[in-house]
Structure formats: structure tokens, C-alpha cells
Amino acid sequence: MNNKKIKLFSIFGILGPLVILLFMIILGFLHQDYNHLRDFISELGAVGAPYAYYMNYFGFTFLGVSLIFFGSALYN
């Protein structure tokens, strides 16, 4: 793998946690019954949560994919 791909994939290691943190904060404030100190982050993506789709696909899935890219950059 060339250096440009390694740098790009390494950036995903930074972006993934930042994106899920951003979604956790924003969707946590939009969800009326959610308390950042009391509730688990998975409750934002639970069945029946008002913004579960966004948390599951743009939060959790993006984090998983970004960690795969980051791991492949570390492997090389």
C-alpha cells in the first residue's frame, strides 16, 4: 500500500470516533428522554428510538468501517 493510502486510511482512525461523538451529542439532545450521564449510547440506536436509523448507520456503522480502514493502515 502506498503512503497516500496509508495516510488517508489513518485519517479514518481519527474521524470515526469524532463522528460517533458528534452523533451521540446531537441525537442525545434531540431525544427527549435521553440523558448523556445516565443512559447508554446504544439506547440512541435501539428499536423504537426516534433517531435510531441515523445513529445506527451514520454513527455505529461509520465507526466500524473507519476502524477497518484504520486497522488496514496499521497492518501495512
N, C-alpha and C positions, 0 to 999 in steps of 0.2 A: 504494500500500500504506500502511495506517495505521501509526501509531507503535507500537501494541501488537504488530502482526505483525512489524515490524522488530526490536523488542526480543526477541521470542520466537525469531525465526529467528537472531538474533545469539547468543543463548544456545547454540544448537546448535553454533556455531563453537568454543565452549569445551567443551561436553560431548563432542563427537566424539573429540578427542584424549585426553581423560581416560578415556573408556570403553575405547578400544583399549589404552591403557596399563594399565588395571586388568585387562583380559582377558589381556594379554601377561604380566603378572606372575603372576596366579593360575594360568593354564593352563601357564605355563612351569614353575612349581613342581610342578604335578600330573603333568606329562610327565616321566618318569624320565630319559630320555636327553637332555633339552633343557638347554642351558647358555646363560644370558642373554648372556654375554660372547662366546661362540664362535659361536652359531647365529643364523641369520636369523629374523626374525619370521614370515616366510612358511612356515617349517617347521612352525609350530604349526597351520597350516591346510592342510598338504599331504595328499595322498591317503595314507591309512594311518595318519595321526597319530591318537592316541586321542581327542582332543577337537577334531578338525578342524571338525565341524559348528558348535560353539559359537564358535570363532574366526572362521570364515568368515561366519556370519550375524549374530552379535551383536557381533563386533569389526570386521571389514573392511566389511561391508555398512552397519552403523550409521555408521561413519566416512564412507563415501561419501555416504550420504543426508544426513548432518548438514552436509557440505561443500556440497552442493547448496543446502540451505536457507540456509546462511550466505552463499553467493555471491549468492543472490537478495535477501538483505537488503542486501548491499553495492551491488547493482545499483540499488536504489531510492534 
